[in-house]
Amino acid sequence: MSITVEAISFDCTNAAEIAGFWAAALNRQVDADGNEYFATVGKTEGASPVLMFLQVPEPRNGKNRVHLDLATADWAAEVDRLVSLGAKRLDEYDEYGIHWVTLADPEGNVFDLAEHR
């Protein structure tokens, strides 16, 4: 028997809106059954893992302990594109042989985008 990662879940205030950000960021679609309470990205297309968004009553408090690490060859253009979608640029690093930027999605969830060199 083995375990697989089925979905990565995000608590949020509006599931459809934050799913829309992540769908655009990853060049995917929000799955058809999405609404303000529950939405997924990648389920219909068979992506793995699926991103799942769930409305919760409390706001995010403090730094998220788990985050997505993304990478691209066209780093500067993708950083600009993500910011244009609503991400906020937080900091930039060049450590351990990796160059990356830390961003926050529109609800403040932190994620990283590394540069393929």
N, C-alpha and C positions, 0 to 999 in steps of 0.2 A: 504494500500500500504506500502511496506517496501523497504529498501535499502540494497543491499548486496555488499560486496567487490568483484569486478570482477577480478581485477588484481592489482599487485603492480608493478609500472613502474620504470625502471632505465634508466636515460639518460647515454649514453656511447659513446665511440669512435668506437667500433666495436661490434655490437650486438651479432654476432655469437660467438665470443671469450668469452665475459663475460657471455653469456648464458651457454656456455660450462663449465665454472668454477662453476656456481650455480647449474647446473644439476648434476655435479659430487659431489658437496658438499652435495646435498640433495638426492643423489642416485636416480636421475631421468634422463630422456632423454630430449635433446633439441628437440622440435617439428619439424617435417619434413620440414616445410616451412621456417625455419630460414636462414638468410643470414647476411651479414655485416651491413645491414641497420635496420633490424627488426627481432627479434627472440622471441620465447616464450618457457617457461618451464612449463609443467603440463597441458596444454590445452588438448592435445590428451588423456591423462590418466584421465581427469576429475577432476584434483586436484583443490582445492580452498583454497586460491586464486592462480591464475596463476601468474607467474613472467613474465613480459614483458620488453624487452630491445629495446631501440630506439636510433639509432645513431643521435647525435647532433653535430654541428660544434664547439661549445665552450667546453673547458675543465672544469672539476669540479673545483669549486673555494670555498675553505673553507670547514667547517664541514657540512655533510648532516644533516638536521634537523629531518628526519624520518629514522629509521633504523630497521632492522629485529633483533628480540630477539629470539634466538634458545636455545634449552636445550637438554642435553643428560645425560645418566647415566654413560657412559664411557668417561668422560670429557677429561682426559689427552690424550687418544688415538685419540679422535676426533680433539682436538686442533692440535696435530701433523699431522693428516691427512689433515686438512684444510691448514696448512702451506705448506705441501708437494704439494698441488694443486695450490699454488700461493698466498695464503693469507699472510698478514703480521701481526704479533703479535704486538699490540700497548701497552696494559696495562692490569693489572690484579687487580681485586677488590674482597673484601669480606666485604660486607656491607648489612644492612637490612636483615640479615639472608640468604643472597644469595652469592654464590661464582661464579664469572664470569670473562671471559676474553674479552677484546675488540680487534677485528681484523679488518683489511681492506682487501677488495677483490682486485684483480689485478689492478683495476682502481681507488682504493682509497676509495671506498664506505665503510663506517664503519658499522660493525655489532657486536653483542654480542653472546657469547656462554656461557650459565649458566650450572652449575653442579647440577643434581638431587641428593640430599643427602638422 
